[in-house]
């Protein structure tokens, strides 16, 4: 006979042991989704990425 699979729900998460002061440092992902880069910021980011990729490839040689 094959193994019988027993279905158990996931246990609840344990309570956090982090200090409450750290909650102020968290990122609210709902607000982060609302942030959109301007065309100038996106262009600058793409140029930076290309330059970083070029330097990384040149460094490996």
N, C-alpha and C positions, 0 to 999 in steps of 0.2 A: 504494500500500500504506500501511497505517496504521503508526504508530510501534510498535515492539516494546518492551515493558516488560521491563526486566531486574530480576530480584529479587535484592537484596543485603541481607544482615542488617545491622542497625544496628551501628555500631562501638561498642566498649566506651568508657565514659566516661574522660576524662582524669583523671589523678591530681590531687587537690586541692592547692592551693598555700597554703591557709589554715593558720595556726599551730595546733598541737595544743591550745593553751589555749582556743581557741574551741569545742572539742568539749564542754567543760563547760557551755557556754551553750545547747546545743541542747535542743529540746523533744522528749521521747519521746512520739510520737503515740499509742502503745498505752496509755500511762498517762493521757493526756489524754482518751481515749475513756471511761475508767472514771469520770471526774469528772462528777457529776450535780449540777445546781443544786437547792437546796431550794426549796420553794414560796415561802418568804419572799424568797429571792434572785431567783427568777424574777419575782415580782410587782414587786419594786423595780426590776429591769432593764426591765420593760415600762413602768413609770411614768416612768422616766428617758427611755426612747426616745420616749414620747408627748410629754414636755415638750421634748425636743430637737427633735422634728419640728415642734412648735408654734412654737418660737422661730425655727427655720430658715425656716418659712413666713412668719412675721410679719416677719422681717428682709428677706425678698425684696420685701415691699410697701413 
